[in-house]
Amino acid sequence: MTVGFAVAGGHSRRMGRDKALLAWGESTLLDHTIARLRETCEDVRLLTGPAARYADRGLPVDADLIPGTGPLGGLYTGLLHLTSGALGLFLAVDLPRVPVSLLQALLGLAEGFDVVVLVRAGGPEPLCAVYRQSCLDPVLGRLKAGELRMTGFWPQVRVRSVGEAELALHGDPAVFLRNVNTPEEYERSTPR
């Protein structure tokens, strides 16, 4: 069982408006993310941050169960919806160029690991990653300690890093891992 989580809970402060609803091709960043997850996962859910939003997409919507805890709180909320043995593929809406082939590869690498995450020179991409329910208690421990770094619980779980060489099999990581956080990044990245 695989569950895809479209992570759309950010405040979009740098963008100045809700980036999940920005146009991307003939849809929006949110709908584009949902479409890629549907190609990869059996089930898709929306993680929407502090407030339940985007119910018009016809998918389960999950607001953060522990408000004010950022992406780690979103991960915790998503993990609660995984059954034992299920894989959760978490994909941020601001990573619109990540290819479906890479998402499928991440799921394929999950055997024997609790986390499968992209790692490049600039660091990990924890919101383009696979997590198992076995991460739930370590994540909750970090939340209770007030430690909100996405990587803070990793020493307690089995992490499989997917590095530059493996990423390059799916295209140019410098292109497909380019976040869309500001109006300038959006203008440079938007498909024409």
C-alpha positions as CSV (number, residue, x, y, z in Angstrom):
1,M,0.0,0.0,0.0
2,T,1.3,3.4,-0.9
3,V,-0.2,6.8,0.0
4,G,0.9,9.9,-1.7
5,F,0.8,13.1,0.3
6,A,0.6,16.4,-1.6
7,V,2.3,18.8,0.9
8,A,0.6,22.1,0.5
9,G,0.7,23.5,4.0
10,G,3.2,26.3,3.7
11,H,2.4,30.0,4.3
12,S,3.8,31.1,0.9
13,R,5.3,34.1,2.6
14,R,8.1,34.6,0.0
15,M,5.6,34.1,-2.9
16,G,3.1,36.6,-1.5
17,R,0.1,34.4,-2.4
18,D,-0.9,30.8,-2.1
19,K,1.6,29.0,-4.4
20,A,-0.4,25.8,-4.4
21,L,-3.0,27.6,-6.5
22,L,-0.5,29.2,-9.0
23,A,-1.0,28.1,-12.6
24,W,1.3,25.3,-13.9
25,G,0.7,24.4,-17.5
26,E,-3.1,23.9,-17.8
27,S,-3.6,23.3,-14.1
28,T,-2.1,24.5,-10.8
29,L,0.9,23.5,-8.8
30,L,-1.4,21.6,-6.4
31,D,-3.2,19.7,-9.2
32,H,0.1,18.9,-10.9
33,T,1.4,17.4,-7.7
34,I,-1.8,15.4,-7.3
35,A,-1.5,14.1,-10.8
36,R,2.1,12.9,-10.3
37,L,1.2,11.2,-7.0
38,R,-1.8,9.5,-8.7
39,E,0.5,8.0,-11.2
40,T,2.7,6.6,-8.4
41,C,0.5,5.8,-5.4
42,E,-2.7,3.8,-4.7
43,D,-4.1,6.6,-2.5
44,V,-3.6,10.4,-2.4
45,R,-4.2,12.8,0.4
46,L,-3.6,16.5,0.9
47,L,-1.6,17.9,3.8
48,T,-2.7,21.5,4.2
49,G,-0.9,23.0,7.2
50,P,-2.8,24.8,10.0
51,A,-6.2,24.9,8.2
52,A,-8.1,22.4,6.1
53,R,-8.1,23.7,2.5
54,Y,-8.6,22.5,-1.0
55,A,-11.6,20.2,-0.2
56,D,-12.8,20.9,-3.8
57,R,-10.1,18.5,-5.1
58,G,-12.2,15.6,-3.9
59,L,-9.4,14.1,-1.8
60,P,-9.0,13.6,1.9
61,V,-7.7,16.8,3.5
62,D,-5.6,16.7,6.6
63,A,-4.8,19.8,8.6
64,D,-1.9,19.7,11.0
65,L,-2.8,17.9,14.2
66,I,-0.2,19.8,16.1
67,P,-0.4,23.5,14.9
68,G,2.7,25.6,14.6
69,T,5.1,22.8,14.0
70,G,5.8,23.4,10.3
71,P,6.7,20.6,7.9
72,L,7.6,18.2,10.7
73,G,4.1,18.5,12.0
74,G,2.7,17.9,8.5
75,L,4.8,14.7,8.3
76,Y,3.5,13.6,11.7
77,T,-0.1,14.2,10.5
78,G,0.5,12.2,7.4
79,L,2.2,9.3,9.2
80,L,-0.9,8.9,11.3
81,H,-2.8,7.9,8.1
82,L,-0.4,5.1,7.2
83,T,-1.1,1.5,8.2
84,S,1.7,-0.8,9.3
85,G,3.9,-1.6,6.3
86,A,2.4,1.1,4.1
87,L,4.7,3.6,2.4
88,G,4.0,7.4,2.4
89,L,5.4,9.4,-0.5
90,F,5.5,13.1,0.5
91,L,5.9,15.6,-2.3
92,A,5.8,19.4,-1.8
93,V,3.8,21.4,-4.3
94,D,6.8,23.7,-4.8
95,L,8.8,20.9,-6.5
96,P,6.9,20.7,-9.8
97,R,9.6,19.3,-12.0
98,V,10.4,16.1,-10.0
99,P,9.7,13.3,-12.6
100,V,7.3,10.5,-11.9
101,S,10.1,8.0,-12.7
102,L,12.1,9.4,-9.7
103,L,9.0,9.1,-7.4
104,Q,8.6,5.5,-8.5
105,A,12.3,4.9,-7.9
106,L,12.1,6.2,-4.3
107,L,9.3,3.8,-3.6
108,G,11.3,1.0,-5.1
109,L,14.2,1.7,-2.8
110,A,12.2,1.6,0.4
111,E,12.7,-2.1,1.2
112,G,14.6,-2.3,4.5
113,F,14.4,1.5,5.2
114,D,12.2,3.9,7.2
115,V,13.1,6.9,5.1
116,V,14.2,7.3,1.5
117,V,15.3,10.8,0.7
118,L,16.9,12.8,-2.0
119,V,20.2,14.3,-1.0
120,R,22.3,16.7,-3.1
121,A,25.2,19.1,-2.4
122,G,22.8,21.6,-0.9
123,G,21.4,19.1,1.5
124,P,18.4,16.7,1.7
125,E,14.9,17.3,0.2
126,P,12.8,15.9,3.0
127,L,9.6,16.9,1.3
128,C,10.4,14.7,-1.7
129,A,10.8,11.5,0.2
130,V,9.3,8.2,1.3
131,Y,8.5,7.5,5.0
132,R,7.2,4.5,6.9
133,Q,4.9,4.5,9.9
134,S,7.9,3.4,11.9
135,C,9.0,7.1,11.9
136,L,5.9,8.1,13.9
137,D,7.3,7.8,17.4
138,P,10.7,9.3,16.6
139,V,8.9,12.3,14.9
140,L,6.6,12.7,17.8
141,G,9.6,12.7,20.2
142,R,11.2,15.5,18.2
143,L,7.9,17.5,18.2
144,K,7.5,17.1,22.0
145,A,11.1,18.3,22.4
146,G,10.4,21.3,20.3
147,E,13.0,20.2,17.8
148,L,11.3,20.9,14.4
149,R,14.2,20.1,12.0
150,M,13.0,17.6,9.4
151,T,16.2,15.6,9.8
152,G,16.2,15.7,13.7
153,F,14.7,12.2,14.0
154,W,16.9,10.5,11.4
155,P,19.5,9.1,13.8
156,Q,16.7,7.0,15.2
157,V,15.6,5.4,11.9
158,R,17.1,3.7,8.9
159,V,17.6,6.3,6.2
160,R,18.4,5.6,2.5
161,S,20.0,8.6,0.9
162,V,19.6,9.0,-2.9
163,G,22.6,10.9,-4.1
164,E,23.5,12.9,-7.2
165,A,24.6,10.0,-9.3
166,E,21.2,8.2,-8.8
167,L,19.3,11.4,-9.2
168,A,21.0,12.0,-12.6
169,L,19.4,8.9,-14.0
170,H,16.1,10.8,-14.0
171,G,17.3,14.1,-15.5
172,D,19.3,17.1,-14.3
173,P,18.8,17.4,-10.5
174,A,19.7,21.1,-10.7
175,V,16.6,21.5,-12.8
176,F,14.0,19.1,-11.4
177,L,14.9,19.9,-7.7
178,R,14.5,23.7,-8.2
179,N,12.0,24.9,-5.7
180,V,9.3,27.5,-6.6
181,N,9.2,29.8,-3.6
182,T,9.4,33.3,-4.9
183,P,7.7,35.1,-7.8
184,E,11.1,35.2,-9.6
185,E,11.6,31.4,-9.2
186,Y,8.0,30.9,-10.4
187,E,8.5,33.0,-13.5
188,R,11.8,31.2,-14.4
189,S,10.2,27.8,-13.9
190,T,6.7,28.1,-15.3
191,P,6.1,25.9,-18.4
192,R,5.5,28.0,-21.5
